[in-house]
């Protein structure tokens, strides 16, 4: 089992908590999460501290999503 498979706050709840700290794409700084957290303009992005493109929460969601739908 990899380090990112664990329990997390449900997606909608986590993104709702991040909304007050969200940023527009052009306002993101290096090291901030680029996961979109709303649908509809203006699009806002998580902006939590990230290693690479995503914060640990969104990276885990991405990895879990890929394991559910493996590439063929």
Backbone torsions as a table, in degrees:
resi	resn	phi	psi	omega
1	UNK	NA	134.8	-178.2
2	UNK	-88.3	167.9	-172.6
3	UNK	-65.2	-15.6	-176.4
4	UNK	-93.9	-6.3	179.3
5	UNK	-89.5	102.0	179.7
6	UNK	-161.4	177.6	-178.3
7	UNK	-77.9	137.2	177.4
8	UNK	-134.0	161.9	172.3
9	UNK	-58.7	140.9	177.8
10	UNK	-52.7	146.9	-173.4
11	UNK	-50.9	-51.8	-177.1
12	UNK	-62.8	-38.5	-179.6
13	UNK	-68.0	-44.0	179.5
14	UNK	-62.4	-48.5	-179.2
15	UNK	-63.3	-35.3	177.2
16	UNK	-64.1	-38.6	177.8
17	UNK	-68.9	-29.1	-179.5
18	UNK	-80.9	-19.8	-173.9
19	UNK	-52.5	-42.3	179.2
20	UNK	-63.6	-19.8	-177.9
21	UNK	-104.8	-1.4	-176.0
22	UNK	-65.4	155.8	-179.9
23	UNK	-132.9	156.8	171.8
24	UNK	-73.2	155.9	-176.1
25	UNK	-53.1	-44.0	-176.6
26	UNK	-71.1	-13.6	179.7
27	UNK	-97.0	-8.3	179.6
28	UNK	-65.7	143.0	176.8
29	UNK	-105.6	160.1	175.5
30	UNK	-56.0	138.5	-180.0
31	UNK	88.0	10.7	176.9
32	UNK	-112.5	142.6	-175.6
33	UNK	-63.8	132.9	-177.5
34	UNK	-101.9	19.1	-179.7
35	UNK	-74.8	125.1	177.5
36	UNK	-70.1	133.9	-176.4
37	UNK	-116.1	6.6	174.0
38	UNK	-141.4	168.9	178.0
39	UNK	-123.3	113.6	-178.8
40	UNK	117.5	147.6	-174.1
41	UNK	-74.4	151.1	-6.4
42	UNK	-74.4	138.1	178.5
43	UNK	-68.3	137.0	179.7
44	UNK	-120.6	147.7	-175.9
45	UNK	-120.2	150.8	-172.3
46	UNK	-48.9	-53.6	178.2
47	UNK	69.3	10.7	174.4
48	UNK	-70.6	160.2	178.8
49	UNK	-58.2	131.5	-175.6
50	UNK	-133.0	148.8	168.0
51	UNK	-105.7	113.2	-171.1
52	UNK	86.8	-138.6	-175.7
53	UNK	-89.7	-25.8	-171.1
54	UNK	-126.3	150.5	172.4
55	UNK	-69.1	165.4	-179.2
56	UNK	-56.2	-38.8	-179.9
57	UNK	-63.4	-49.9	-177.2
58	UNK	-72.2	-31.5	175.7
59	UNK	-64.0	-41.2	178.2
60	UNK	-64.2	-40.7	177.8
61	UNK	-63.0	-39.7	178.9
62	UNK	-64.7	-45.2	-179.8
63	UNK	-64.6	-42.8	178.7
64	UNK	-63.9	-39.8	179.8
65	UNK	-64.4	-41.7	178.6
66	UNK	-65.6	-36.5	-179.2
67	UNK	-72.0	-25.8	177.2
68	UNK	-76.6	-35.0	-178.5
69	UNK	-122.6	73.6	-177.9
70	UNK	-64.1	147.7	177.2
71	UNK	-69.7	146.7	179.1
72	UNK	-103.3	NA	NA
